[in-house]
Structures are given as C-alpha cells and as structure tokens.
Amino acid sequence: MGTRTLLRHVAPLAAELFEAAPPAGDPPRSWREGHTSEAARALSAVIEGAWLVARIDGSVDRAESGLLADAVSALTRGGFTSQDVDDVLDAAAAMLLREGLEARCLAVGATLAERDAAQLGMRVLLAVAAVSDGVSIAERVAVRAIGAAAGLSDVELEALRRETLAELAAPE
C-alpha cells in the first residue's frame, strides 16, 4: 500500500500549515508549544475527523489507527506524541457524546475551512476511510459531511478521493 506516497504528497500542505512559530525564549517542550494555536486546532481537526470517519462503522481497526498515527507523525515530523493524539481523541470522544456525530462533522469541517486545511484534512480522512476494505457507505457519508462543511464541492471531494485512492494503491 502506498501510504508513503500519499504522505509525500501531503507533506507540502502540512509544511505550509504547520510551519513552526518563531521560538521566543526557551525552546518549546512540545509540538503544540512550538506552533500557533491555529496550527494546533487544524491538526486536532484532522485527527478528530479521521477518527470520526474510522469509527463510524463501529470501531477503529488496526489499519485505520496505524495510518492515522503514521499521518500525524509525518505531518508533525514526529513532534506530536501518541499522548498528544490520545488527548485529542479523548476530547473528541467527549464532544461526540455531548454534541452528536452530525455536529462534530460540521465542526471539524468548519475548523478545516477556517485554517485553510481542507485539502490536507480531507486527504487524511479519505486515506483512513479507504485503508481497510475501501470507503464504506457510512464512511462516505461522514467524509461528504465534513468536506461540505469545509467548503469543498462534491466534484472537488471526488477528485480528492480518486487521487488519494490512487496514491494508496501506488507501490511503496
């Protein structure tokens, strides 16, 4: 599977979005401290969106969680720890229980749009959805809701889906 191919293609988007804030004083202790709150919110939206799509069919399988972990590591150049991801997912689970799936899909999409992260976020979401047994109907509905909230048309989303699937099918 061409996970590395996909990650190479999203790396420029991530570099632009997650460019580190200039250090002031002591070097940052964590990825979040070294980046703007906007970058941290965008990354959190990518993680939450991928998790929402992955869990929509009842559970997040090993392939989905592995791809998400690889994507986060690549996007942050290893600076976002598994504990950071767990913190984002704990908050996402609490918000999902409180607000419901539709509201969270809309919120994730809106955050991606506000942070100019729609292309990057949707590529990661689509990859996570596709990595195990293709994109299911339920996953497609969630991806479409998040994409629409992020300001992407059905045509743009379909183009991203095709590109993402082609990259995942590419040899490493």
URSULVEN-V655306 format. One record per backbone hydrogen bond with DSSP energy under -0.5 kcal/mol. NH is the residue of the N-H (numbers start at 1). CO is the residue of the C=O. If there is no record, write none. Layout:
<<NH | CO> <NH | CO>>
This chain:
<<2 | 168> <3 | 1> <6 | 2> <7 | 3> <8 | 4> <9 | 5> <10 | 6> <11 | 7> <12 | 8> <14 | 10> <15 | 11> <16 | 12> <17 | 13> <18 | 14> <19 | 16> <21 | 34> <25 | 23> <31 | 79> <34 | 30> <34 | 31> <35 | 32> <40 | 36> <41 | 37> <42 | 38> <43 | 39> <44 | 40> <45 | 41> <46 | 42> <47 | 43> <48 | 44> <49 | 45> <50 | 46> <51 | 47> <52 | 48> <53 | 49> <54 | 50> <55 | 51> <56 | 52> <56 | 53> <57 | 54> <58 | 55> <61 | 59> <65 | 61> <66 | 62> <67 | 63> <68 | 64> <69 | 65> <70 | 66> <71 | 67> <72 | 68> <73 | 69> <74 | 70> <75 | 71> <76 | 72> <77 | 74> <78 | 73> <79 | 76> <81 | 79> <85 | 81> <86 | 82> <87 | 83> <88 | 84> <89 | 85> <90 | 86> <91 | 87> <92 | 88> <93 | 89> <94 | 90> <95 | 91> <96 | 92> <97 | 93> <98 | 94> <99 | 95> <100 | 95> <100 | 96> <104 | 100> <105 | 101> <106 | 102> <107 | 103> <108 | 104> <109 | 105> <110 | 106> <111 | 107> <112 | 108> <113 | 109> <114 | 110> <115 | 111> <116 | 113> <117 | 112> <118 | 112> <121 | 117> <122 | 118> <123 | 119> <124 | 120> <125 | 121> <126 | 122> <127 | 123> <128 | 124> <129 | 125> <130 | 126> <131 | 127> <133 | 131> <134 | 130> <136 | 134> <140 | 136> <141 | 137> <142 | 138> <143 | 139> <144 | 140> <145 | 141> <146 | 142> <147 | 143> <148 | 144> <149 | 145> <150 | 146> <151 | 148> <152 | 147> <157 | 153> <158 | 154> <159 | 155> <160 | 156> <161 | 157> <162 | 158> <163 | 159> <164 | 160> <165 | 161> <166 | 162> <167 | 163> <168 | 164> <169 | 165> <170 | 166> <170 | 167>>
